[in-house]
Amino acid sequence: MDEISFKILGILQEKARIPNVEVARRVGMAPSAVLERIRKLEKQGIIDGYEVRLNSERFGRGLVAFLFVSTASQSETEIGAALSEIPEVQEVHYVSGEDCYLVKIRVSGTEELFETIRGKISRIEGVLSTRSVIALSTLKETSRIPLDGVAISEKTNGK
């Protein structure tokens, strides 16, 4: 990847819906060449997709909680998949330490959090225990990746 591809990625991270013509203007290339680069970055798996970030408060989903989930070791893959299927769950991370998963949940309040934990997560076969932490406020939340001085790994590049 060259400097122009990194510039294109930076622009798209800032505003994914930016017109291709504007991206081309910013990097000093023809729109068709920029579109070809973007398609190549998508095909290589460097760009995973595009999504809209909604205001969670406007949709009554203002409570963010992080859940530590301990599991029976023989069913870890199935549990991760089951956790990922729960609509209130936004992120599932397999982690080191005494807990197996760190799960980010976004719900309307503590009652819905309780129902999600007790009614959905705790009922997954192989879940041994859960511990939750409620975020009192969110100072930063992003999925952007800093691109300064980054090298694309062969693992990612060869997708």
N, C-alpha and C positions, 0 to 999 in steps of 0.2 A: 504494500500500500504506500502511496506517495502522499505528499503534503496536501494536494488538492482533495484526495479522498477523505483525509482527516477533516479538512475544512467542510466538506459536504456533510460528513457525519455530525460535526458540531452544529451546523445550521439546522439539520433535521432534528437533532435532539432538542434544540431550542424551540422549534415550531415545525412539527411534522407535516402540517397542512400547507406549508409555504409553497407557492406556485413554482414549478420547475424553472420557469423563465427567471424568477427572482433568484433562485439558487445559482443559475447559470451566470447571471449578472454579477453576483457577489464573488464568484470564483473566477470570472473572466473566461468562460467557455461557452460554446454553443449549447443551447438547450438539449439538442439531440444527444450530444456527447455526455452531458450531465445525466440525462435519463438512462443512457447505457451504463454509466458507472454505477448508478443507484441499483439498477437491475442486477448488475454483476455482484454488488455488495450483498444484495438479498440472496442471490443464488449461492454465494459462498458462505452464507449463514452469519455474516457479520451484522447485518440488520435482521433481527428476529421478527419484527412486525411493527405495527403502529397502533396506538390506542388513544382514546380520549380520556382525560382525567376529569371526573365529575366532582363537584363540590359535595362532599359527604354530608355536611350539615344540612344542605338543602333537601337531601333525601332521607333525613332522619337517621343517619348512621354516624353519629358524632363520637361514639365511644370506640377507642382503639385499645385492644388488649393483646398481650403477648402471652402465649400459653406454652409451658414446657410440658412435653408429653413423654412419659416413660413407657416403653413397650417391651413385650416378650421378644427376644432376639430372633426367634424363628419366623416371625411374620412381618418384618420391617418393611419390605417392599409393598406388600398389600396394604399395610396401615398408612404409609405415605400416600398411596393412591387414593385410599378412602378419605383421608383428611383433605386432599386436594379437591374432592368432589363436593364438599360442603360449601354452599353458597356464601356463607358469612366469612369463610376463610379466604384471606387474600394472599398469604404466603405460607409455604411449608419448606422448612430447612432441616435437613438431616444434620445433626450437630454432634460434636465430641462432648465428652463429659458423662455425667450420670444420667442425663436425660437424652432421649433419642431424637426428638424433634423440637424445633422452635416454630411456633405457629402464630401468625399475625391474623387477628380477627377484628372485623369492623361491624359493630352492631348499634342498635338504637340506645341501649342502656344496660344496666346491670341485670335486669330481668331477662332480657334476650341473651345476654352473655351466659347467664346461669343455664337457660334452656339449651343453648348451643353446646355448652360443655357437658351437661348431664344427659341431655336428650339425644345428642348426635355423637359427640367425640368419645365420651366414656362408654358408649354402647358398641364401639368398634372392637371387634374381637382382637385381643392381643394388647389393648391399651391397659396398662397396669395402674397408672396414676397421672394426675395433671396438677400443675401449679400455675397460677395466673398472676400477671402483673398488669395493672391498668395504667395507661398513659394519662397523666393529668393534663398535659398540653403537648402539642406537637410543634417543635421549633423548626424542623426541617424534614421534608419527606420528598424524595425524588427517586427516579430510576435512572437518572442521567449518569453516565460514566465519564470521569475526567479523561480527556484525550491528550493532554500535554505530556510528551515524552513516552507515550504508550507504544508498545510494539504488539502486533497481532500475533498470537501464538499459533504454531503450526496446527495444533489440535483444532482451533477455531477456524483457521484459514482453509483447512482441507475438508470442511463440512460438505 
